């Protein structure tokens, strides 16, 4: 019995050091979360710009950043497609650091920020604080010509994602 009570502080300390969302974005395994908004949803939210979004976490391609931050990429399609022949029209990557129960993500250049949090029923919520996504593919660390500004208001404040059904890899 004493051993059980002695282990409680150790387990609590280990949990305190765990990065938020490790189950959803594992340290050594790719993870993809996505959402395609259907016509009915978009009709109810006529000023929502994002029609499809994918969050890609790929530790096999991106090593942890400063302070143990993780790198993720958002792939985005707006209502009106720019390049119908490819999977996604826009992208924005950023380093995410623990912030409360979630992660606060920022790119290396001034293109806004977003939070990743647990949503209901096993979903991930992305809380947009106003982002600017570059055309996909675009690798430079600056805002590109043709970038899409996606403010949180009026209808792009939260995107609720589920685990992706398809392959989890770089596009």
Residue pairs with C-beta under 8 A, 6 or more apart in sequence:
19 27
19 68
19 70
19 98
19 103
20 98
20 99
20 100
20 101
20 102
20 103
21 102
21 103
21 116
21 117
21 118
21 124
24 31
24 33
24 118
24 124
25 31
25 57
25 70
25 72
25 103
25 116
26 57
26 59
27 59
27 64
27 70
28 59
28 60
29 59
30 56
30 57
30 58
30 59
30 60
30 168
30 169
31 56
31 57
31 163
31 168
32 54
32 55
32 56
32 57
32 163
32 164
32 166
32 167
32 168
33 54
33 55
33 124
33 161
33 162
33 163
33 164
34 52
34 53
34 54
34 55
34 161
34 162
34 164
35 52
35 53
35 159
35 160
35 161
35 162
36 51
36 52
37 45
37 48
37 50
37 51
37 52
41 48
42 48
42 51
42 79
45 155
46 155
47 154
47 155
48 79
48 155
48 156
49 78
49 79
49 148
49 150
49 155
49 156
50 76
50 77
50 78
50 150
50 156
50 159
51 77
51 78
51 79
52 76
52 77
52 88
53 74
53 75
53 76
53 77
53 126
53 159
53 161
54 74
54 75
54 76
54 88
54 161
54 164
55 72
55 73
55 74
55 116
55 124
55 126
55 161
56 72
56 73
56 74
56 75
56 168
56 170
57 70
57 71
57 72
58 71
58 73
58 168
58 169
58 170
59 70
61 170
62 70
62 71
64 70
64 71
65 71
65 95
66 95
67 97
68 97
68 98
69 95
69 96
69 97
70 95
70 96
70 103
71 93
71 94
71 95
71 96
72 93
72 94
72 96
72 105
72 116
73 91
73 92
73 93
74 91
74 92
74 93
74 94
74 114
74 126
74 131
74 133
75 87
75 88
75 90
75 91
75 136
75 171
76 88
76 89
76 90
76 91
76 92
76 133
76 148
76 150
77 88
77 89
77 90
78 89
78 90
78 148
78 150
81 89
82 89
82 90
82 135
82 146
83 89
83 136
86 136
86 171
87 171
88 136
88 171
89 135
89 136
89 148
90 133
90 134
90 135
90 136
90 147
90 148
91 133
91 134
91 135
91 136
91 137
91 138
92 107
92 111
92 112
92 131
92 132
92 133
92 134
93 107
94 105
94 106
94 107
94 108
94 113
94 114
95 105
95 106
95 107
95 108
96 103
96 104
96 105
96 116
97 103
97 104
98 104
99 115
101 117
101 118
102 115
102 116
102 117
102 118
103 115
103 116
103 117
104 113
104 115
105 113
105 114
105 115
105 116
106 112
106 113
107 141
108 141
109 141
109 142
109 143
110 143
111 131
111 132
111 133
111 134
111 143
111 147
112 128
112 129
112 130
112 131
112 132
113 129
113 130
113 131
114 126
114 127
114 128
114 129
114 131
115 125
115 126
115 127
115 129
116 124
116 125
116 126
116 127
117 124
117 125
117 127
118 124
118 125
119 125
119 160
119 161
122 162
122 163
123 160
123 161
123 162
124 160
124 161
124 162
125 158
125 159
125 160
125 161
126 158
126 159
126 161
127 152
127 157
127 158
128 150
128 151
128 152
128 156
128 157
128 158
128 159
129 152
130 149
130 150
130 151
130 152
131 149
131 150
132 143
132 147
132 148
132 149
132 150
133 147
133 148
133 150
134 143
134 144
134 146
134 147
135 144
135 146
135 147
136 171
137 171
138 144
150 156
